[in-house]
Amino acid sequence: ANQHFYQYVPKMDRNIVNNVVFSPIDQLTFEPDVLVITAGPSQAEIVMRAVTYSTGEMYKSTTTPVMGCAWFLIYPYKTQEINFIIPEFVHGPKGRKLWDENTIIISIPYRWIPTVTGNLEKMKWHLPSHNSTEEYYTEFGHIITSLIKESEEL
């Protein structure tokens, strides 16, 4: 099974990368090729919603149970796709307890950074429907009513 996993793991080609630099965002002095965000589920939901806010882009997680670093560092760089992983699902990070159990790692490649940060500035971070079940059903009711109205007009 491990041999099968390794055929999928993204790798950098030889002589492409000379250096890897990490920095906390408040000390960033360069434009990152990949912005890596670690967050709890509630924070991660806001960031991932910012991916879709203006684009309608579907988000997905791509990883294997081994070589997790490749999926949040190399995969987004090579594919230019946003990726997220749950470290608890990956052997090394889980075994070494590198992150809290509730951590989600989101990797945003360079071309997506302006879209995500711009959307974070525009959108509501905390939706009323997240406050309570009642508020959710009220919002959902409005959506259903609008859809019914639209279908009747057709």
C-alpha positions as CSV (number, residue, x, y, z in Angstrom):
1,A,0.0,0.0,0.0
2,N,2.8,2.5,0.8
3,Q,4.4,2.0,-2.6
4,H,1.0,2.9,-4.1
5,F,0.8,6.1,-2.1
6,Y,4.2,7.3,-3.1
7,Q,3.4,7.4,-6.8
8,Y,0.9,10.3,-6.0
9,V,3.0,12.4,-3.6
10,P,4.1,15.6,-5.3
11,K,7.8,16.3,-5.6
12,M,9.8,19.2,-6.8
13,D,11.9,18.6,-9.9
14,R,15.7,18.8,-9.4
15,N,17.4,22.2,-9.4
16,I,14.1,24.1,-9.2
17,V,14.2,25.1,-5.5
18,N,17.3,26.6,-3.9
19,N,15.8,27.8,-0.7
20,V,12.7,27.5,1.4
21,V,11.8,30.4,3.8
22,F,9.2,30.4,6.5
23,S,7.9,33.5,8.2
24,P,5.0,34.5,10.5
25,I,2.6,36.7,8.5
26,D,3.3,39.8,10.6
27,Q,7.0,39.5,9.9
28,L,6.7,38.7,6.2
29,T,9.3,40.6,4.1
30,F,8.7,38.7,0.8
31,E,5.9,37.6,-1.5
32,P,5.2,34.0,-0.7
33,D,4.8,31.3,-3.3
34,V,2.5,29.5,-0.9
35,L,0.7,31.1,2.1
36,V,0.2,28.4,4.7
37,I,-2.5,29.0,7.3
38,T,-3.1,26.9,10.4
39,A,-6.5,27.3,12.0
40,G,-9.2,25.7,14.0
41,P,-12.3,24.5,12.1
42,S,-14.3,27.7,12.7
43,Q,-11.5,29.9,11.5
44,A,-10.7,27.6,8.6
45,E,-14.4,27.7,7.5
46,I,-14.1,31.5,7.1
47,V,-10.9,31.3,5.1
48,M,-12.3,28.5,2.8
49,R,-15.5,30.5,2.3
50,A,-13.3,33.4,1.2
51,V,-12.0,31.1,-1.5
52,T,-15.5,30.6,-2.9
53,Y,-17.0,34.0,-2.1
54,S,-16.4,35.7,-5.5
55,T,-15.4,32.7,-7.6
56,G,-17.9,29.9,-6.8
57,E,-14.8,27.7,-6.8
58,M,-15.3,24.3,-5.2
59,Y,-12.8,23.5,-2.6
60,K,-11.3,20.1,-1.9
61,S,-8.7,18.4,0.1
62,T,-6.0,16.3,-1.6
63,T,-3.6,14.2,0.5
64,T,-2.3,10.8,1.3
65,P,-1.8,9.3,4.8
66,V,1.9,9.8,4.4
67,M,4.1,12.7,3.2
68,G,1.7,15.4,4.4
69,C,4.1,18.2,4.0
70,A,4.2,17.6,0.3
71,W,0.4,18.2,0.1
72,F,0.4,21.6,1.8
73,L,3.7,22.9,0.5
74,I,4.5,21.3,-2.9
75,Y,1.1,20.4,-4.3
76,P,-0.3,24.0,-4.1
77,Y,2.9,25.4,-5.6
78,K,2.9,23.0,-8.6
79,T,-0.9,22.9,-9.3
80,Q,-1.7,26.5,-8.3
81,E,-4.7,25.0,-6.4
82,I,-5.7,25.8,-2.9
83,N,-5.5,22.7,-0.7
84,F,-6.3,21.9,2.9
85,I,-5.3,19.0,5.0
86,I,-6.2,17.7,8.4
87,P,-2.9,16.8,10.1
88,E,-4.7,14.2,12.3
89,F,-5.3,12.2,9.1
90,V,-1.6,12.1,8.2
91,H,0.9,9.7,9.8
92,G,3.8,12.0,10.5
93,P,2.1,15.1,11.9
94,K,-0.2,12.9,14.0
95,G,2.5,10.7,15.3
96,R,4.8,13.6,16.2
97,K,1.9,15.7,17.6
98,L,3.0,18.7,15.5
99,W,-0.4,20.4,15.7
100,D,-3.4,20.5,18.0
101,E,-6.0,17.8,17.1
102,N,-8.4,20.4,15.8
103,T,-6.0,22.1,13.4
104,I,-6.6,22.4,9.7
105,I,-3.8,23.5,7.4
106,I,-4.8,25.6,4.4
107,S,-2.3,26.3,1.6
108,I,-3.0,29.2,-0.7
109,P,-0.8,29.5,-3.8
110,Y,0.5,32.9,-4.9
111,R,-2.1,33.6,-7.6
112,W,-5.0,33.0,-5.2
113,I,-3.7,35.3,-2.3
114,P,-5.3,38.5,-3.7
115,T,-8.6,36.8,-4.3
116,V,-8.8,35.3,-0.8
117,T,-7.6,38.4,1.0
118,G,-9.9,40.6,-1.0
119,N,-12.8,38.4,-0.3
120,L,-12.0,38.4,3.4
121,E,-12.2,42.2,3.3
122,K,-15.6,42.2,1.6
123,M,-17.5,39.3,3.1
124,K,-19.2,38.8,6.5
125,W,-17.0,36.6,8.5
126,H,-19.7,35.5,10.9
127,L,-23.0,34.6,9.3
128,P,-26.2,35.1,11.3
129,S,-27.3,31.5,10.4
130,H,-24.2,30.2,12.3
131,N,-25.5,31.8,15.6
132,S,-28.4,29.4,16.1
133,T,-30.4,26.6,14.5
134,E,-33.4,28.9,14.4
135,E,-31.5,31.6,12.4
136,Y,-30.2,28.9,10.1
137,Y,-33.8,27.6,9.3
138,T,-35.0,31.2,8.8
139,E,-32.3,31.8,6.3
140,F,-32.9,28.4,4.6
141,G,-36.6,29.2,4.5
142,H,-35.9,32.4,2.6
143,I,-33.7,30.5,0.1
144,I,-36.3,27.9,-0.5
145,T,-39.0,30.5,-0.9
146,S,-36.9,32.4,-3.5
147,L,-36.2,29.1,-5.4
148,I,-39.9,28.3,-5.5
149,K,-40.7,31.8,-6.7
150,E,-38.1,31.6,-9.5
151,S,-39.3,28.2,-10.7
152,E,-42.9,29.5,-10.8
153,E,-41.8,32.4,-13.0
154,L,-40.2,30.1,-15.5
